[in-house]
């Protein structure tokens, strides 16, 4: 019975999607004609913006450094990153796993380019938090530098704090991701960096 319910639910979902798609197509044809349809196609079709993220794809050894106290040496650990294109080349999915102080941790991130907003977008979550980080920003024309910003609640105070993700990409696809966070005075301080080294086939 349970399998039958799932099957019926699946058929209903497909039927609803088809009906909604037909209604949307009819509405756009009536409202804006070919121009509206073209705009929708541009919004959903991967292009040059997405191609600049190709350096993220692959398997990497990652050296992680974390600064709990800026005046002291960072904690160091190793991790592995496996990243692939998903949803038809629209987003890069990154799976990250490693150990910190002997304890396992893992994270999931997604990166993409919003064709409509003309901005790069990224979200990240891991086993060390219950919050999700949402970044927006830009990539340099040559694709070698990127800077994305977000506002997150501070772990200790709950108040919003600015954070930055800065990327520097080498020719072979190796890259460094730096995480910066505003201190109490508003000055940006580096709190973490991740050095990605691509594994050879």
VENFENCOR-V209263 format. One line per field, one symbol per residue. ss: DSSP state (H for helix, E for strand, - for the rest). phi: phi as a letter, one per 30 degrees, with the letter a starting at -180 (. if undefined). Layout:
ss: ???
phi: ???
//
This chain:
ss: -HHHHHHHHHHHHHHHHHHHHHHHHHHHHHH-HHHHHHHHHHHH---HHHH--HHH-EEEEEEEEE--------EEEEEEEEEEEE----EEEEEEEEEE--EEEEEEEEEEEE----EEEEEEEE------EEEEEEE-----EEEEEEEEE------EEEEEEEEEE-----EEEEEEEE-----EEEEEEEEEEE---
phi: .ddddddddddddddddddddddddddddddbiddddddddddccdadedddcddddkcbdbccbbcdbedcdddbacbbcbbbdbhiicbccccbbabbhicdbbbbbbbabddddibdbabbbbdcaccccbcblbbdedicbbbbbabbddedciddbdbbcccbcdedjeabccccbddddjddbdcabbcccddde
//
